[in-house]
């Protein structure tokens, strides 16, 4: 099979498409090995971190890529899957035995691993995954759109619903609205009945946020986000701040938060080191909520909403597998509005 084989950390040039042996499902595996013909794979900032290496240990060599959509080729007889099923892959797994895994919270398992980061992923024509990770692809979307769903929408849903518990009528600040996860967050917050103020850095991304349902948008390079939030909330502050940038936004996030508000964050693309005045946080009854990925059941809910037209994944640009280095460069340029997707196999 054709696969991207990452043997060393470095720039985009280290991403090479080579011929690799097809992965082979293990008969009788405890999680029910299923072989997928990968048609498309979404690109995430995680892919950039895996490529670059650094403080987090990523085992090399490996096939990168997390967000797979494709067709079942082989599945265990008792899995409920049959060859030809079109599926979206929940891109992570736990040990399958601990309390977290038993209740469906794989992302809280001590052995939690994301495909393409700690084991071979989906930038390849074939992928073996547990049968329970394969969820039906909505017939209303193509494979490339389906590959724009898993990490972004599951992460945003878990942040807003499971962690921040957003309610109808609440006011939500979504930072960096051009990204895939923030695009999902705006749509999900609106579907929950919340109101959204979104920030970004270009007219194109601000217009994109408005199309997704943001009531108000602010260019954080030109305008004062805290002032805009104060005007929008009559000086109260927002109920929820949604952030994945980290250090550059941190003080603004806190300054925009109402008493009793919740700051939920899932990443540190701008840096992880921050300082917090704990006296302010406890006096105002605020919550600082870390969040990682989400559950398979949440992905099932999201796919149902997509099929009913309640959520709409946005694909900014599609690259061919051989052009993965250019796709990484494009993602790092921060020009995208929505999701960057890589076409892996043939949809015909």
ABEGO torsion letter per residue (X at the ends): XBBBBBABBEBAAABBBBBBBBBBBBBGBAAGBBBBBBABBBBBAAAAAAAAEEABBBBOBBBBEABBBBBBABBBAAAGBBBGBBBBBBABBBAGABAAAAAGBAAABAABBBBGAABBBABBABBBBBAAABBBBBAABBAAAAAAAAAAAAAAAAAAAAAAGBBBGBBBBBBGAABAAAAAAAAAAAAAGBBBBBBBABAAAAAAAAAAGBABBBBAAABBAAAAAAAAAGGAEBABBBBAAEAAAAAAAAAABBBGBBBBBABBAAEABBBBBAAAAAAAGBBBBBBBEBBAAAAAAAAAAAAAGABBBBBABBBBAAAAAAAAAAAAAGABBEBBBBBABBAX
